[in-house]
Amino acid sequence: MLSSFLQTMATRMVEEILKRLVEWLAPKALRSVPHRAAPNCPRCGGYGVARWAPGGVRAVFVLSLLAFTWGFAGVLLGVPAVVLAVVGGILSDGLGAMLPALLVLLGLPVSATVMIAGALGLAYYQSYPPKRCNRCRGSWPRRERDEYLRAARPVFTCGCGQRLRVPGPAGARLRCPRCGTEHATPAAAGR
């Protein structure tokens, strides 16, 4: 009875850790995938934004979320599996048992590719105009995607890697919040 209780507690703890890691990593992955529209709420900055997207794009969003989660869990759990397979192979049969460990190692690029494909699908969904924020309860009227992307402020990348939104006129001064470098906004932004 004690072993089943410990097993249940360990399972719940692993599920909670994976859930927290995905909640922490999903916004960072969305910020790192290049897309022209802001992935968060224009009012509160939250990530619980429903979009004016057609039904097929919402299905892509759900499948992308599942793919990202599956790929992330595969990478997260694959690294310790590779280490355990290599150590177990060396301890049990010496270097002759390294083939199964190498086969386990081949699963990591597959999981990473699925995770990246899921992040790209999430970024595609985020390129549609916001409809409703589940955090601040803000709502916006229906807009077309092309009009929304044209109205979205352009983004350029600072030397430190921080993505910066360009304010209105070209030539205005903009300070990077990460490294403090001042930039003149690009001339292409002055449309």
RAKABEL-V929135 format. One record per backbone hydrogen bond with DSSP energy under -1.0 kcal/mol. CO is the residue of the C=O (numbers start at 1). NH is the residue of the N-H. Records with the same first field share a line. If there is no record, write none. Layout:
# RAKABEL-V929135
CO: NH ; NH
This chain:
# RAKABEL-V929135
1: 5
2: 6
3: 7
4: 8
5: 9
6: 10
7: 11
8: 12
9: 13
10: 14
11: 15
12: 16
13: 17
14: 18
15: 19
16: 20
17: 21
18: 22
19: 23
20: 24
21: 25
22: 26
25: 29
26: 30
27: 31
28: 32
29: 33
41: 45
46: 41
48: 134
50: 131 ; 132
51: 53
54: 58
55: 59
56: 60
57: 61
58: 62
59: 63
60: 64
61: 65
62: 66
63: 67
64: 68
65: 69
66: 70
67: 71
68: 72
69: 73
70: 74
71: 75
72: 76
73: 77
74: 78
75: 79
77: 81
78: 82
79: 83
80: 84
81: 85
82: 86
83: 87
84: 88
85: 89
86: 90
87: 91
88: 92
89: 93
94: 97
95: 98
98: 102
99: 103
100: 104
101: 105
102: 106
104: 107
105: 108
107: 111
108: 112
109: 113
110: 114
111: 115
112: 116
113: 117
114: 118
115: 119
116: 120
117: 121
118: 122
119: 123
120: 124
121: 125
122: 126
125: 128
129: 52
131: 140
132: 50
133: 137
138: 133
144: 148
145: 149
146: 150
147: 151
148: 152
154: 166
156: 164
158: 161
162: 158
164: 156
169: 172
172: 185
174: 183
176: 180
181: 176
183: 174
185: 171
186: 189
187: 190
189: 191
